[in-house]
Amino acid sequence: MESEQRDRIADVMGRLTEVALRDADPDSWTAAHKSLKDMSKAERGDAAWCRKTACMTVSLLLQFQRLHQQAAQDPAPGDVAPSLDEELAAAEAKARELLERVGAR
C-alpha cells in the first residue's frame, strides 16, 4: 500500500473518531435523560436508531483501524517478499548449518 494511501486512511480514522464520539454521546440521543417507560413509541424508535448509528460508526472505525494496521505490516513499495522457493532454500541452508554445527553428516 502506498504511503499516501496510509496517510489518507489515518486521516479518515481521525475524522471517524470524532464522529464516533459525537454519535456515542447519550446526551445527543432522542429523548435523552428519559426512562424507557416515559418515552413515546416514536421516541423509543428514534433512540434505538441513535444507538444503532453509534454502533455502526464505531464498527466502521474499527474496520479502518484494521486496514491501517494491515497497511503498516505490508512491505514497502519496491520491497519484494521472498518466493516460496527462496524461503525453502534459506531454511535448507540453515538446517545444513545446524547439522554441521552438531557434527551430523
N, C-alpha and C positions, 0 to 999 in steps of 0.2 A: 504494500500500500504506500502511496506517495506521501511525503511529508505534508504537503498542502492538504491532502485529504484527512490526515490525522489531526491537523490543526482545525479543520472545519468541524470534525466530529467533536473535538474538545469544546469548540465554541457553542455548538448546539447543546452539548451536555450542560454547559453553564447556564444557558437560557432555559433549558428544560428544568433545571434545578430550581430556578426562580419560580417558574410556573407551578412546579410540583409543590413548593412551599405555599404558594398562594392558594392553589386548589385544595390542599390538605388542611387549611385553616378552618376549623369548625365554626368560627365566628362569621365566616363568609357564606356559610351554607344557608339555604332556605330554612326558615323557622328556627334559626339559631336560638339556643337557650330555652326552647320549648320542650316539654316532655312529649313523648310519643302520644300519650292519651289526649294531650291538648292540641295536637295538630289536626288539621283537616286532612281529608284524603288527598287532596291536591298537594298540600304541604309535605305530607309523608312521601309522596311520589317524587316531588322535586328534591327533597332532602336525600332520598335514595340515589337520585340521578347525580347529585353533587358528590356523594361518596364514591359512586362508580367512576365519575370523571377523574377524581383524585387518584383512584387506584389505577386507571388506565394511563394517566400521566406518569406515575411512578414506574409502572411497568415499562413504558417507552424509555424512560430514563435508564432503567436497569439494562435494557437491551443495547442502548448506546454505550453504556459503561462496558459491557461485554465486548462490543465491537472495538472500543478504544483499547481494551486490554489485549485483544487479539492482534490489533494493528501494532501494538508495542512489541509483540513477540515475533511478528513476521520479520523475515530477513529484509535488510535494506535493499532498495533497488540496486541492481548490479551484483548483489551477493547471490551466489548460486548454491543452492542446497546440494550436498553431495548425492550422487546417484546411489542406488542400492548396491551396484557393483563396487563402487568406491568404498562404501561403508563396509561391505563384506571383505574386501581386500585389506582394509585397515584393521578389522577385527582379526583376520587370519594372521596378519603381521604381528599384532600384539600377542596373540596366542603363541606363535612361534618364539617370540622373545621371552615369554614367561616359561615356556618349556625348556629353552636353552638355559635360562637362569637356574632352574631346578635340576638341570642335568639330564633331562629326558631327551631321547633322540627321536 
